[in-house]
Amino acid sequence: MPTVTMTLEEYEALRSLITSERESEGASLADREMNQKPKKRKKSKYQKELGRQLKMLKAKHPRTKITALMKRAHRATKKALK
């Protein structure tokens, strides 16, 4: 395998060329990624109320299983929205 020797100045020039090339590529990639940001979906009235009910139940019954609390929160939400 042949050996390549460079001076320190040549090496630094080569490194700066590589990093400047990467920066320009990275900038264009970042622009493309920013434009394709997915929109957040709007929370429904039901979902907001369910969150409130679940939070209240969790505060009252912290050791109860989440599945049981979800059932209770669902029932409470349906009553609250009537």
mmCIF file of the N, C-alpha and C atoms, coordinates in Angstrom:
data_MODEL
# 
_entry.id   MODEL 
# 
loop_
_atom_site.group_PDB 
_atom_site.id 
_atom_site.type_symbol 
_atom_site.label_atom_id 
_atom_site.label_alt_id 
_atom_site.label_comp_id 
_atom_site.label_asym_id 
_atom_site.label_entity_id 
_atom_site.label_seq_id 
_atom_site.pdbx_PDB_ins_code 
_atom_site.Cartn_x 
_atom_site.Cartn_y 
_atom_site.Cartn_z 
_atom_site.occupancy 
_atom_site.B_iso_or_equiv 
_atom_site.pdbx_formal_charge 
_atom_site.auth_seq_id 
_atom_site.auth_comp_id 
_atom_site.auth_asym_id 
_atom_site.auth_atom_id 
_atom_site.pdbx_PDB_model_num 
ATOM 1   N N  . MET A 1 1  ? 0.843   -1.166 0.000  1.00 0.00 ? 1  MET A N  1 
ATOM 2   C CA . MET A 1 1  ? 0.000   0.000  0.000  1.00 0.00 ? 1  MET A CA 1 
ATOM 3   C C  . MET A 1 1  ? 0.897   1.239  0.000  1.00 0.00 ? 1  MET A C  1 
ATOM 4   N N  . PRO A 1 2  ? 0.630   2.176  -0.908 1.00 0.00 ? 2  PRO A N  1 
ATOM 5   C CA . PRO A 1 2  ? 1.492   3.358  -0.979 1.00 0.00 ? 2  PRO A CA 1 
ATOM 6   C C  . PRO A 1 2  ? 1.226   4.299  0.194  1.00 0.00 ? 2  PRO A C  1 
ATOM 7   N N  . THR A 1 3  ? 2.229   4.974  0.619  1.00 0.00 ? 3  THR A N  1 
ATOM 8   C CA . THR A 1 3  ? 2.083   5.937  1.710  1.00 0.00 ? 3  THR A CA 1 
ATOM 9   C C  . THR A 1 3  ? 1.965   7.335  1.117  1.00 0.00 ? 3  THR A C  1 
ATOM 10  N N  . VAL A 1 4  ? 1.087   8.107  1.722  1.00 0.00 ? 4  VAL A N  1 
ATOM 11  C CA . VAL A 1 4  ? 0.864   9.483  1.272  1.00 0.00 ? 4  VAL A CA 1 
ATOM 12  C C  . VAL A 1 4  ? 1.314   10.403 2.388  1.00 0.00 ? 4  VAL A C  1 
ATOM 13  N N  . THR A 1 5  ? 2.153   11.344 2.046  1.00 0.00 ? 5  THR A N  1 
ATOM 14  C CA . THR A 1 5  ? 2.589   12.314 3.041  1.00 0.00 ? 5  THR A CA 1 
ATOM 15  C C  . THR A 1 5  ? 2.115   13.692 2.627  1.00 0.00 ? 5  THR A C  1 
ATOM 16  N N  . MET A 1 6  ? 1.619   14.442 3.613  1.00 0.00 ? 6  MET A N  1 
ATOM 17  C CA . MET A 1 6  ? 1.138   15.801 3.371  1.00 0.00 ? 6  MET A CA 1 
ATOM 18  C C  . MET A 1 6  ? 1.760   16.719 4.392  1.00 0.00 ? 6  MET A C  1 
ATOM 19  N N  . THR A 1 7  ? 1.828   17.958 4.012  1.00 0.00 ? 7  THR A N  1 
ATOM 20  C CA . THR A 1 7  ? 2.254   18.947 4.997  1.00 0.00 ? 7  THR A CA 1 
ATOM 21  C C  . THR A 1 7  ? 1.046   19.282 5.863  1.00 0.00 ? 7  THR A C  1 
ATOM 22  N N  . LEU A 1 8  ? 1.289   19.914 6.953  1.00 0.00 ? 8  LEU A N  1 
ATOM 23  C CA . LEU A 1 8  ? 0.215   20.288 7.855  1.00 0.00 ? 8  LEU A CA 1 
ATOM 24  C C  . LEU A 1 8  ? -0.759  21.252 7.185  1.00 0.00 ? 8  LEU A C  1 
ATOM 25  N N  . GLU A 1 9  ? -0.259  22.167 6.374  1.00 0.00 ? 9  GLU A N  1 
ATOM 26  C CA . GLU A 1 9  ? -1.110  23.130 5.677  1.00 0.00 ? 9  GLU A CA 1 
ATOM 27  C C  . GLU A 1 9  ? -2.016  22.419 4.672  1.00 0.00 ? 9  GLU A C  1 
ATOM 28  N N  . GLU A 1 10 ? -1.464  21.443 3.944  1.00 0.00 ? 10 GLU A N  1 
ATOM 29  C CA . GLU A 1 10 ? -2.267  20.696 2.975  1.00 0.00 ? 10 GLU A CA 1 
ATOM 30  C C  . GLU A 1 10 ? -3.379  19.914 3.681  1.00 0.00 ? 10 GLU A C  1 
ATOM 31  N N  . TYR A 1 11 ? -3.021  19.309 4.799  1.00 0.00 ? 11 TYR A N  1 
ATOM 32  C CA . TYR A 1 11 ? -3.996  18.543 5.563  1.00 0.00 ? 11 TYR A CA 1 
ATOM 33  C C  . TYR A 1 11 ? -5.124  19.439 6.063  1.00 0.00 ? 11 TYR A C  1 
ATOM 34  N N  . GLU A 1 12 ? -4.791  20.593 6.622  1.00 0.00 ? 12 GLU A N  1 
ATOM 35  C CA . GLU A 1 12 ? -5.806  21.528 7.118  1.00 0.00 ? 12 GLU A CA 1 
ATOM 36  C C  . GLU A 1 12 ? -6.692  22.044 5.993  1.00 0.00 ? 12 GLU A C  1 
ATOM 37  N N  . ALA A 1 13 ? -6.099  22.300 4.818  1.00 0.00 ? 13 ALA A N  1 
ATOM 38  C CA . ALA A 1 13 ? -6.879  22.760 3.677  1.00 0.00 ? 13 ALA A CA 1 
ATOM 39  C C  . ALA A 1 13 ? -7.860  21.681 3.224  1.00 0.00 ? 13 ALA A C  1 
ATOM 40  N N  . LEU A 1 14 ? -7.406  20.434 3.209  1.00 0.00 ? 14 LEU A N  1 
ATOM 41  C CA . LEU A 1 14 ? -8.271  19.318 2.822  1.00 0.00 ? 14 LEU A CA 1 
ATOM 42  C C  . LEU A 1 14 ? -9.410  19.146 3.822  1.00 0.00 ? 14 LEU A C  1 
ATOM 43  N N  . ARG A 1 15 ? -9.115  19.234 5.120  1.00 0.00 ? 15 ARG A N  1 
ATOM 44  C CA . ARG A 1 15 ? -10.147 19.108 6.160  1.00 0.00 ? 15 ARG A CA 1 
ATOM 45  C C  . ARG A 1 15 ? -11.175 20.228 6.052  1.00 0.00 ? 15 ARG A C  1 
ATOM 46  N N  . SER A 1 16 ? -10.710 21.465 5.810  1.00 0.00 ? 16 SER A N  1 
ATOM 47  C CA . SER A 1 16 ? -11.650 22.586 5.698  1.00 0.00 ? 16 SER A CA 1 
ATOM 48  C C  . SER A 1 16 ? -12.531 22.441 4.462  1.00 0.00 ? 16 SER A C  1 
ATOM 49  N N  . LEU A 1 17 ? -11.988 21.893 3.388  1.00 0.00 ? 17 LEU A N  1 
ATOM 50  C CA . LEU A 1 17 ? -12.773 21.651 2.180  1.00 0.00 ? 17 LEU A CA 1 
ATOM 51  C C  . LEU A 1 17 ? -13.869 20.623 2.454  1.00 0.00 ? 17 LEU A C  1 
ATOM 52  N N  . ILE A 1 18 ? -13.513 19.563 3.154  1.00 0.00 ? 18 ILE A N  1 
ATOM 53  C CA . ILE A 1 18 ? -14.488 18.514 3.466  1.00 0.00 ? 18 ILE A CA 1 
ATOM 54  C C  . ILE A 1 18 ? -15.586 19.048 4.389  1.00 0.00 ? 18 ILE A C  1 
ATOM 55  N N  . THR A 1 19 ? -15.218 19.775 5.438  1.00 0.00 ? 19 THR A N  1 
ATOM 56  C CA . THR A 1 19 ? -16.232 20.284 6.368  1.00 0.00 ? 19 THR A CA 1 
ATOM 57  C C  . THR A 1 19 ? -17.130 21.316 5.717  1.00 0.00 ? 19 THR A C  1 
ATOM 58  N N  . SER A 1 20 ? -16.587 22.164 4.859  1.00 0.00 ? 20 SER A N  1 
ATOM 59  C CA . SER A 1 20 ? -17.438 23.155 4.190  1.00 0.00 ? 20 SER A CA 1 
ATOM 60  C C  . SER A 1 20 ? -18.417 22.465 3.252  1.00 0.00 ? 20 SER A C  1 
ATOM 61  N N  . GLU A 1 21 ? -18.006 21.375 2.630  1.00 0.00 ? 21 GLU A N  1 
ATOM 62  C CA . GLU A 1 21 ? -18.886 20.614 1.748  1.00 0.00 ? 21 GLU A CA 1 
ATOM 63  C C  . GLU A 1 21 ? -20.005 19.971 2.555  1.00 0.00 ? 21 GLU A C  1 
ATOM 64  N N  . ARG A 1 22 ? -19.669 19.402 3.713  1.00 0.00 ? 22 ARG A N  1 
ATOM 65  C CA . ARG A 1 22 ? -20.671 18.779 4.577  1.00 0.00 ? 22 ARG A CA 1 
ATOM 66  C C  . ARG A 1 22 ? -21.664 19.801 5.094  1.00 0.00 ? 22 ARG A C  1 
ATOM 67  N N  . GLU A 1 23 ? -21.180 20.983 5.455  1.00 0.00 ? 23 GLU A N  1 
ATOM 68  C CA . GLU A 1 23 ? -22.065 22.026 5.969  1.00 0.00 ? 23 GLU A CA 1 
ATOM 69  C C  . GLU A 1 23 ? -23.072 22.444 4.910  1.00 0.00 ? 23 GLU A C  1 
ATOM 70  N N  . SER A 1 24 ? -22.622 22.559 3.678  1.00 0.00 ? 24 SER A N  1 
ATOM 71  C CA . SER A 1 24 ? -23.549 22.973 2.626  1.00 0.00 ? 24 SER A CA 1 
ATOM 72  C C  . SER A 1 24 ? -24.569 21.872 2.355  1.00 0.00 ? 24 SER A C  1 
ATOM 73  N N  . GLU A 1 25 ? -24.158 20.608 2.424  1.00 0.00 ? 25 GLU A N  1 
ATOM 74  C CA . GLU A 1 25 ? -25.103 19.500 2.258  1.00 0.00 ? 25 GLU A CA 1 
ATOM 75  C C  . GLU A 1 25 ? -26.073 19.453 3.423  1.00 0.00 ? 25 GLU A C  1 
ATOM 76  N N  . GLY A 1 26 ? -25.562 19.642 4.615  1.00 0.00 ? 26 GLY A N  1 
ATOM 77  C CA . GLY A 1 26 ? -26.396 19.597 5.813  1.00 0.00 ? 26 GLY A CA 1 
ATOM 78  C C  . GLY A 1 26 ? -27.433 20.695 5.827  1.00 0.00 ? 26 GLY A C  1 
ATOM 79  N N  . ALA A 1 27 ? -27.058 21.857 5.346  1.00 0.00 ? 27 ALA A N  1 
ATOM 80  C CA . ALA A 1 27 ? -27.998 22.967 5.322  1.00 0.00 ? 27 ALA A CA 1 
ATOM 81  C C  . ALA A 1 27 ? -29.157 22.662 4.384  1.00 0.00 ? 27 ALA A C  1 
ATOM 82  N N  . SER A 1 28 ? -28.873 22.079 3.244  1.00 0.00 ? 28 SER A N  1 
ATOM 83  C CA . SER A 1 28 ? -29.949 21.770 2.311  1.00 0.00 ? 28 SER A CA 1 
ATOM 84  C C  . SER A 1 28 ? -30.831 20.648 2.848  1.00 0.00 ? 28 SER A C  1 
ATOM 85  N N  . LEU A 1 29 ? -30.238 19.678 3.563  1.00 0.00 ? 29 LEU A N  1 
ATOM 86  C CA . LEU A 1 29 ? -31.026 18.609 4.159  1.00 0.00 ? 29 LEU A CA 1 
ATOM 87  C C  . LEU A 1 29 ? -31.919 19.145 5.270  1.00 0.00 ? 29 LEU A C  1 
ATOM 88  N N  . ALA A 1 30 ? -31.392 20.051 6.057  1.00 0.00 ? 30 ALA A N  1 
ATOM 89  C CA . ALA A 1 30 ? -32.169 20.621 7.152  1.00 0.00 ? 30 ALA A CA 1 
ATOM 90  C C  . ALA A 1 30 ? -33.362 21.403 6.616  1.00 0.00 ? 30 ALA A C  1 
ATOM 91  N N  . ASP A 1 31 ? -33.177 22.127 5.518  1.00 0.00 ? 31 ASP A N  1 
ATOM 92  C CA . ASP A 1 31 ? -34.277 22.882 4.919  1.00 0.00 ? 31 ASP A CA 1 
ATOM 93  C C  . ASP A 1 31 ? -35.386 21.945 4.456  1.00 0.00 ? 31 ASP A C  1 
ATOM 94  N N  . ARG A 1 32 ? -35.008 20.836 3.841  1.00 0.00 ? 32 ARG A N  1 
ATOM 95  C CA . ARG A 1 32 ? -36.010 19.876 3.369  1.00 0.00 ? 32 ARG A CA 1 
ATOM 96  C C  . ARG A 1 32 ? -36.770 19.256 4.529  1.00 0.00 ? 32 ARG A C  1 
ATOM 97  N N  . GLU A 1 33 ? -36.069 18.944 5.616  1.00 0.00 ? 33 GLU A N  1 
ATOM 98  C CA . GLU A 1 33 ? -36.717 18.326 6.773  1.00 0.00 ? 33 GLU A CA 1 
ATOM 99  C C  . GLU A 1 33 ? -37.669 19.292 7.460  1.00 0.00 ? 33 GLU A C  1 
ATOM 100 N N  . MET A 1 34 ? -37.326 20.566 7.512  1.00 0.00 ? 34 MET A N  1 
ATOM 101 C CA . MET A 1 34 ? -38.178 21.538 8.179  1.00 0.00 ? 34 MET A CA 1 
ATOM 102 C C  . MET A 1 34 ? -39.484 21.734 7.423  1.00 0.00 ? 34 MET A C  1 
ATOM 103 N N  . ASN A 1 35 ? -39.457 21.651 6.118  1.00 0.00 ? 35 ASN A N  1 
ATOM 104 C CA . ASN A 1 35 ? -40.653 21.863 5.316  1.00 0.00 ? 35 ASN A CA 1 
ATOM 105 C C  . ASN A 1 35 ? -41.632 20.703 5.440  1.00 0.00 ? 35 ASN A C  1 
ATOM 106 N N  . GLN A 1 36 ? -41.158 19.513 5.781  1.00 0.00 ? 36 GLN A N  1 
ATOM 107 C CA . GLN A 1 36 ? -42.011 18.341 5.824  1.00 0.00 ? 36 GLN A CA 1 
ATOM 108 C C  . GLN A 1 36 ? -42.435 17.992 7.247  1.00 0.00 ? 36 GLN A C  1 
ATOM 109 N N  . LYS A 1 37 ? -42.566 18.975 8.106  1.00 0.00 ? 37 LYS A N  1 
ATOM 110 C CA . LYS A 1 37 ? -42.967 18.738 9.480  1.00 0.00 ? 37 LYS A CA 1 
ATOM 111 C C  . LYS A 1 37 ? -44.458 18.385 9.497  1.00 0.00 ? 37 LYS A C  1 
ATOM 112 N N  . PRO A 1 38 ? -44.826 17.276 10.118 1.00 0.00 ? 38 PRO A N  1 
ATOM 113 C CA . PRO A 1 38 ? -46.240 16.903 10.119 1.00 0.00 ? 38 PRO A CA 1 
ATOM 114 C C  . PRO A 1 38 ? -47.055 17.836 11.009 1.00 0.00 ? 38 PRO A C  1 
ATOM 115 N N  . LYS A 1 39 ? -48.292 18.097 10.589 1.00 0.00 ? 39 LYS A N  1 
ATOM 116 C CA . LYS A 1 39 ? -49.173 18.952 11.364 1.00 0.00 ? 39 LYS A CA 1 
ATOM 117 C C  . LYS A 1 39 ? -49.706 18.178 12.559 1.00 0.00 ? 39 LYS A C  1 
ATOM 118 N N  . LYS A 1 40 ? -49.836 18.865 13.682 1.00 0.00 ? 40 LYS A N  1 
ATOM 119 C CA . LYS A 1 40 ? -50.429 18.230 14.852 1.00 0.00 ? 40 LYS A CA 1 
ATOM 120 C C  . LYS A 1 40 ? -51.942 18.255 14.693 1.00 0.00 ? 40 LYS A C  1 
ATOM 121 N N  . ARG A 1 41 ? -52.569 17.171 15.101 1.00 0.00 ? 41 ARG A N  1 
ATOM 122 C CA . ARG A 1 41 ? -54.018 17.094 14.995 1.00 0.00 ? 41 ARG A CA 1 
ATOM 123 C C  . ARG A 1 41 ? -54.661 17.822 16.162 1.00 0.00 ? 41 ARG A C  1 
ATOM 124 N N  . LYS A 1 42 ? -55.812 18.419 15.900 1.00 0.00 ? 42 LYS A N  1 
ATOM 125 C CA . LYS A 1 42 ? -56.524 19.151 16.929 1.00 0.00 ? 42 LYS A CA 1 
ATOM 126 C C  . LYS A 1 42 ? -57.173 18.156 17.894 1.00 0.00 ? 42 LYS A C  1 
ATOM 127 N N  . LYS A 1 43 ? -57.058 18.424 19.197 1.00 0.00 ? 43 LYS A N  1 
ATOM 128 C CA . LYS A 1 43 ? -57.691 17.557 20.184 1.00 0.00 ? 43 LYS A CA 1 
ATOM 129 C C  . LYS A 1 43 ? -59.185 17.820 20.179 1.00 0.00 ? 43 LYS A C  1 
ATOM 130 N N  . SER A 1 44 ? -59.940 16.750 20.225 1.00 0.00 ? 44 SER A N  1 
ATOM 131 C CA . SER A 1 44 ? -61.391 16.892 20.240 1.00 0.00 ? 44 SER A CA 1 
ATOM 132 C C  . SER A 1 44 ? -61.860 17.284 21.639 1.00 0.00 ? 44 SER A C  1 
ATOM 133 N N  . LYS A 1 45 ? -63.097 17.743 21.710 1.00 0.00 ? 45 LYS A N  1 
ATOM 134 C CA . LYS A 1 45 ? -63.693 18.121 22.980 1.00 0.00 ? 45 LYS A CA 1 
ATOM 135 C C  . LYS A 1 45 ? -63.719 16.910 23.909 1.00 0.00 ? 45 LYS A C  1 
ATOM 136 N N  . TYR A 1 46 ? -64.063 15.749 23.352 1.00 0.00 ? 46 TYR A N  1 
ATOM 137 C CA . TYR A 1 46 ? -64.115 14.507 24.130 1.00 0.00 ? 46 TYR A CA 1 
ATOM 138 C C  . TYR A 1 46 ? -62.739 14.172 24.697 1.00 0.00 ? 46 TYR A C  1 
ATOM 139 N N  . GLN A 1 47 ? -61.708 14.268 23.874 1.00 0.00 ? 47 GLN A N  1 
ATOM 140 C CA . GLN A 1 47 ? -60.356 13.896 24.306 1.00 0.00 ? 47 GLN A CA 1 
ATOM 141 C C  . GLN A 1 47 ? -59.859 14.808 25.424 1.00 0.00 ? 47 GLN A C  1 
ATOM 142 N N  . LYS A 1 48 ? -60.187 16.102 25.328 1.00 0.00 ? 48 LYS A N  1 
ATOM 143 C CA . LYS A 1 48 ? -59.792 17.041 26.384 1.00 0.00 ? 48 LYS A CA 1 
ATOM 144 C C  . LYS A 1 48 ? -60.473 16.689 27.701 1.00 0.00 ? 48 LYS A C  1 
ATOM 145 N N  . GLU A 1 49 ? -61.777 16.405 27.626 1.00 0.00 ? 49 GLU A N  1 
ATOM 146 C CA . GLU A 1 49 ? -62.526 16.060 28.830 1.00 0.00 ? 49 GLU A CA 1 
ATOM 147 C C  . GLU A 1 49 ? -62.033 14.741 29.422 1.00 0.00 ? 49 GLU A C  1 
ATOM 148 N N  . LEU A 1 50 ? -61.739 13.761 28.577 1.00 0.00 ? 50 LEU A N  1 
ATOM 149 C CA . LEU A 1 50 ? -61.228 12.475 29.046 1.00 0.00 ? 50 LEU A CA 1 
ATOM 150 C C  . LEU A 1 50 ? -59.922 12.683 29.810 1.00 0.00 ? 50 LEU A C  1 
ATOM 151 N N  . GLY A 1 51 ? -59.066 13.531 29.308 1.00 0.00 ? 51 GLY A N  1 
ATOM 152 C CA . GLY A 1 51 ? -57.812 13.832 29.981 1.00 0.00 ? 51 GLY A CA 1 
ATOM 153 C C  . GLY A 1 51 ? -58.029 14.433 31.354 1.00 0.00 ? 51 GLY A C  1 
ATOM 154 N N  . ARG A 1 52 ? -58.996 15.355 31.451 1.00 0.00 ? 52 ARG A N  1 
ATOM 155 C CA . ARG A 1 52 ? -59.307 15.971 32.737 1.00 0.00 ? 52 ARG A CA 1 
ATOM 156 C C  . ARG A 1 52 ? -59.820 14.931 33.728 1.00 0.00 ? 52 ARG A C  1 
ATOM 157 N N  . GLN A 1 53 ? -60.769 14.109 33.263 1.00 0.00 ? 53 GLN A N  1 
ATOM 158 C CA . GLN A 1 53 ? -61.359 13.085 34.141 1.00 0.00 ? 53 GLN A CA 1 
ATOM 159 C C  . GLN A 1 53 ? -60.293 12.089 34.604 1.00 0.00 ? 53 GLN A C  1 
ATOM 160 N N  . LEU A 1 54 ? -59.438 11.669 33.697 1.00 0.00 ? 54 LEU A N  1 
ATOM 161 C CA . LEU A 1 54 ? -58.400 10.698 34.031 1.00 0.00 ? 54 LEU A CA 1 
ATOM 162 C C  . LEU A 1 54 ? -57.413 11.286 35.039 1.00 0.00 ? 54 LEU A C  1 
ATOM 163 N N  . LYS A 1 55 ? -57.097 12.554 34.874 1.00 0.00 ? 55 LYS A N  1 
ATOM 164 C CA . LYS A 1 55 ? -56.176 13.217 35.796 1.00 0.00 ? 55 LYS A CA 1 
ATOM 165 C C  . LYS A 1 55 ? -56.774 13.282 37.203 1.00 0.00 ? 55 LYS A C  1 
ATOM 166 N N  . MET A 1 56 ? -58.075 13.614 37.281 1.00 0.00 ? 56 MET A N  1 
ATOM 167 C CA . MET A 1 56 ? -58.736 13.672 38.584 1.00 0.00 ? 56 MET A CA 1 
ATOM 168 C C  . MET A 1 56 ? -58.790 12.295 39.238 1.00 0.00 ? 56 MET A C  1 
ATOM 169 N N  . LEU A 1 57 ? -59.126 11.284 38.456 1.00 0.00 ? 57 LEU A N  1 
ATOM 170 C CA . LEU A 1 57 ? -59.205 9.928  38.993 1.00 0.00 ? 57 LEU A CA 1 
ATOM 171 C C  . LEU A 1 57 ? -57.836 9.430  39.449 1.00 0.00 ? 57 LEU A C  1 
ATOM 172 N N  . LYS A 1 58 ? -56.810 9.748  38.688 1.00 0.00 ? 58 LYS A N  1 
ATOM 173 C CA . LYS A 1 58 ? -55.456 9.313  39.029 1.00 0.00 ? 58 LYS A CA 1 
ATOM 174 C C  . LYS A 1 58 ? -55.007 9.961  40.348 1.00 0.00 ? 58 LYS A C  1 
ATOM 175 N N  . ALA A 1 59 ? -55.427 11.204 40.575 1.00 0.00 ? 59 ALA A N  1 
ATOM 176 C CA . ALA A 1 59 ? -55.085 11.882 41.819 1.00 0.00 ? 59 ALA A CA 1 
ATOM 177 C C  . ALA A 1 59 ? -55.807 11.238 43.004 1.00 0.00 ? 59 ALA A C  1 
ATOM 178 N N  . LYS A 1 60 ? -57.078 10.839 42.791 1.00 0.00 ? 60 LYS A N  1 
ATOM 179 C CA . LYS A 1 60 ? -57.855 10.225 43.870 1.00 0.00 ? 60 LYS A CA 1 
ATOM 180 C C  . LYS A 1 60 ? -57.423 8.784  44.134 1.00 0.00 ? 60 LYS A C  1 
ATOM 181 N N  . HIS A 1 61 ? -57.090 8.056  43.077 1.00 0.00 ? 61 HIS A N  1 
ATOM 182 C CA . HIS A 1 61 ? -56.774 6.630  43.181 1.00 0.00 ? 61 HIS A CA 1 
ATOM 183 C C  . HIS A 1 61 ? -55.434 6.324  42.502 1.00 0.00 ? 61 HIS A C  1 
ATOM 184 N N  . PRO A 1 62 ? -54.341 6.739  43.097 1.00 0.00 ? 62 PRO A N  1 
ATOM 185 C CA . PRO A 1 62 ? -53.042 6.589  42.423 1.00 0.00 ? 62 PRO A CA 1 
ATOM 186 C C  . PRO A 1 62 ? -52.563 5.148  42.244 1.00 0.00 ? 62 PRO A C  1 
ATOM 187 N N  . ARG A 1 63 ? -53.056 4.219  43.071 1.00 0.00 ? 63 ARG A N  1 
ATOM 188 C CA . ARG A 1 63 ? -52.556 2.845  42.993 1.00 0.00 ? 63 ARG A CA 1 
ATOM 189 C C  . ARG A 1 63 ? -53.454 1.927  42.171 1.00 0.00 ? 63 ARG A C  1 
ATOM 190 N N  . THR A 1 64 ? -54.567 2.454  41.676 1.00 0.00 ? 64 THR A N  1 
ATOM 191 C CA . THR A 1 64 ? -55.482 1.654  40.864 1.00 0.00 ? 64 THR A CA 1 
ATOM 192 C C  . THR A 1 64 ? -54.895 1.457  39.472 1.00 0.00 ? 64 THR A C  1 
ATOM 193 N N  . LYS A 1 65 ? -55.177 0.298  38.891 1.00 0.00 ? 65 LYS A N  1 
ATOM 194 C CA . LYS A 1 65 ? -54.681 0.003  37.541 1.00 0.00 ? 65 LYS A CA 1 
ATOM 195 C C  . LYS A 1 65 ? -55.246 1.017  36.550 1.00 0.00 ? 65 LYS A C  1 
ATOM 196 N N  . ILE A 1 66 ? -54.429 1.344  35.557 1.00 0.00 ? 66 ILE A N  1 
ATOM 197 C CA . ILE A 1 66 ? -54.830 2.358  34.564 1.00 0.00 ? 66 ILE A CA 1 
ATOM 198 C C  . ILE A 1 66 ? -56.019 1.890  33.739 1.00 0.00 ? 66 ILE A C  1 
ATOM 199 N N  . THR A 1 67 ? -56.147 0.582  33.516 1.00 0.00 ? 67 THR A N  1 
ATOM 200 C CA . THR A 1 67 ? -57.276 0.068  32.721 1.00 0.00 ? 67 THR A CA 1 
ATOM 201 C C  . THR A 1 67 ? -58.597 0.349  33.422 1.00 0.00 ? 67 THR A C  1 
ATOM 202 N N  . ALA A 1 68 ? -58.632 0.163  34.736 1.00 0.00 ? 68 ALA A N  1 
ATOM 203 C CA . ALA A 1 68 ? -59.843 0.440  35.500 1.00 0.00 ? 68 ALA A CA 1 
ATOM 204 C C  . ALA A 1 68 ? -60.146 1.934  35.501 1.00 0.00 ? 68 ALA A C  1 
ATOM 205 N N  . LEU A 1 69 ? -59.105 2.734  35.647 1.00 0.00 ? 69 LEU A N  1 
ATOM 206 C CA . LEU A 1 69 ? -59.296 4.190  35.635 1.00 0.00 ? 69 LEU A CA 1 
ATOM 207 C C  . LEU A 1 69 ? -59.777 4.683  34.281 1.00 0.00 ? 69 LEU A C  1 
ATOM 208 N N  . MET A 1 70 ? -59.301 4.063  33.210 1.00 0.00 ? 70 MET A N  1 
ATOM 209 C CA . MET A 1 70 ? -59.727 4.471  31.868 1.00 0.00 ? 70 MET A CA 1 
ATOM 210 C C  . MET A 1 70 ? -61.216 4.211  31.687 1.00 0.00 ? 70 MET A C  1 
ATOM 211 N N  . LYS A 1 71 ? -61.692 3.076  32.193 1.00 0.00 ? 71 LYS A N  1 
ATOM 212 C CA . LYS A 1 71 ? -63.122 2.762  32.095 1.00 0.00 ? 71 LYS A CA 1 
ATOM 213 C C  . LYS A 1 71 ? -63.949 3.794  32.854 1.00 0.00 ? 71 LYS A C  1 
ATOM 214 N N  . ARG A 1 72 ? -63.495 4.106  34.066 1.00 0.00 ? 72 ARG A N  1 
ATOM 215 C CA . ARG A 1 72 ? -64.205 5.106  34.873 1.00 0.00 ? 72 ARG A CA 1 
ATOM 216 C C  . ARG A 1 72 ? -64.178 6.476  34.204 1.00 0.00 ? 72 ARG A C  1 
ATOM 217 N N  . ALA A 1 73 ? -63.034 6.841  33.668 1.00 0.00 ? 73 ALA A N  1 
ATOM 218 C CA . ALA A 1 73 ? -62.894 8.143  33.013 1.00 0.00 ? 73 ALA A CA 1 
ATOM 219 C C  . ALA A 1 73 ? -63.788 8.221  31.777 1.00 0.00 ? 73 ALA A C  1 
ATOM 220 N N  . HIS A 1 74 ? -63.891 7.135  31.047 1.00 0.00 ? 74 HIS A N  1 
ATOM 221 C CA . HIS A 1 74 ? -64.748 7.091  29.852 1.00 0.00 ? 74 HIS A CA 1 
ATOM 222 C C  . HIS A 1 74 ? -66.206 7.330  30.247 1.00 0.00 ? 74 HIS A C  1 
ATOM 223 N N  . ARG A 1 75 ? -66.640 6.624  31.291 1.00 0.00 ? 75 ARG A N  1 
ATOM 224 C CA . ARG A 1 75 ? -68.030 6.796  31.753 1.00 0.00 ? 75 ARG A CA 1 
ATOM 225 C C  . ARG A 1 75 ? -68.273 8.228  32.235 1.00 0.00 ? 75 ARG A C  1 
ATOM 226 N N  . ALA A 1 76 ? -67.331 8.755  32.997 1.00 0.00 ? 76 ALA A N  1 
ATOM 227 C CA . ALA A 1 76 ? -67.481 10.110 33.533 1.00 0.00 ? 76 ALA A CA 1 
ATOM 228 C C  . ALA A 1 76 ? -67.489 11.142 32.403 1.00 0.00 ? 76 ALA A C  1 
ATOM 229 N N  . THR A 1 77 ? -66.701 10.905 31.374 1.00 0.00 ? 77 THR A N  1 
ATOM 230 C CA . THR A 1 77 ? -66.643 11.832 30.243 1.00 0.00 ? 77 THR A CA 1 
ATOM 231 C C  . THR A 1 77 ? -67.969 11.842 29.496 1.00 0.00 ? 77 THR A C  1 
ATOM 232 N N  . LYS A 1 78 ? -68.524 10.666 29.284 1.00 0.00 ? 78 LYS A N  1 
ATOM 233 C CA . LYS A 1 78 ? -69.822 10.598 28.586 1.00 0.00 ? 78 LYS A CA 1 
ATOM 234 C C  . LYS A 1 78 ? -70.890 11.339 29.377 1.00 0.00 ? 78 LYS A C  1 
ATOM 235 N N  . LYS A 1 79 ? -70.879 11.204 30.704 1.00 0.00 ? 79 LYS A N  1 
ATOM 236 C CA . LYS A 1 79 ? -71.857 11.917 31.537 1.00 0.00 ? 79 LYS A CA 1 
ATOM 237 C C  . LYS A 1 79 ? -71.629 13.420 31.480 1.00 0.00 ? 79 LYS A C  1 
ATOM 238 N N  . ALA A 1 80 ? -70.381 13.838 31.542 1.00 0.00 ? 80 ALA A N  1 
ATOM 239 C CA . ALA A 1 80 ? -70.049 15.265 31.549 1.00 0.00 ? 80 ALA A CA 1 
ATOM 240 C C  . ALA A 1 80 ? -70.425 15.958 30.249 1.00 0.00 ? 80 ALA A C  1 
ATOM 241 N N  . LEU A 1 81 ? -70.341 15.242 29.146 1.00 0.00 ? 81 LEU A N  1 
ATOM 242 C CA . LEU A 1 81 ? -70.603 15.870 27.843 1.00 0.00 ? 81 LEU A CA 1 
ATOM 243 C C  . LEU A 1 81 ? -72.080 15.837 27.453 1.00 0.00 ? 81 LEU A C  1 
ATOM 244 N N  . LYS A 1 82 ? -72.925 15.183 28.253 1.00 0.00 ? 82 LYS A N  1 
ATOM 245 C CA . LYS A 1 82 ? -74.379 15.158 27.931 1.00 0.00 ? 82 LYS A CA 1 
ATOM 246 C C  . LYS A 1 82 ? -75.035 16.459 28.219 1.00 0.00 ? 82 LYS A C  1 
# 
